[in-house]
Amino acid sequence: MKINIRNSSSKKAKKTGYRTRQRSAGGRKVNRRQRARHGSF
């Protein structure tokens, strides 16, 4: 049985790249905000 407890080291190991953010609705919102602020990046 797998127990889903996320420890702090795996929290820190969260991926933060552009492509990773594109995979969720919230991340797409972040990318859109960055594009608006800095132009295309």
Buried (B, 14 or more C-beta within 10 A) or exposed (E): EEEEEEEEEEEEEEEEEEEEBEEEEEBEEBBEEBEEEEEEE
